[in-house]
């Protein structure tokens, strides 16, 4: 089943123990603005987005993180 994922780069680093609470806060904020089918099932925190040689977000690298 396909679902949406959110990839997030935080301004301030968070610990692995804080990720769950941060993901819940993000989902709650999104739920107040988006319909249910647009809410991400998975939230992945990154230090930085992987980039292609052209400087664009590397969507294949992001997708491989979900497997």
MOGI-V964404 format. One record per pair of residues at least 6 apart in sequence whose C-alpha atoms are under 7 Angstrom apart, sorted by sequence separation. I is the first residue (numbers start at 1). J is the second residue. D is the distance in Angstrom with one decimal. If there is no record, write none. Layout:
# MOGI-V964404
i=[I/I]
j=[J/J]
d=[D/D]
This chain:
# MOGI-V964404
i=[51/52/50/51/31/49/50/30/50/27/23/6/4/5/4/5/6/7/8/9/4/5/6/7/8/9/3/5/6/7/8/9/7/9]
j=[57/58/57/58/39/57/58/39/61/39/43/40/39/40/40/41/42/43/44/45/41/42/43/44/45/46/41/43/44/45/46/47/46/48]
d=[4.6/5.2/5.9/4.8/6.8/6.3/5.5/6.8/6.7/6.9/6.0/5.8/6.9/4.7/4.6/5.9/6.3/6.0/6.2/6.0/5.9/4.8/4.7/4.9/4.9/5.1/6.5/5.8/6.1/5.9/6.0/5.8/6.8/5.9]
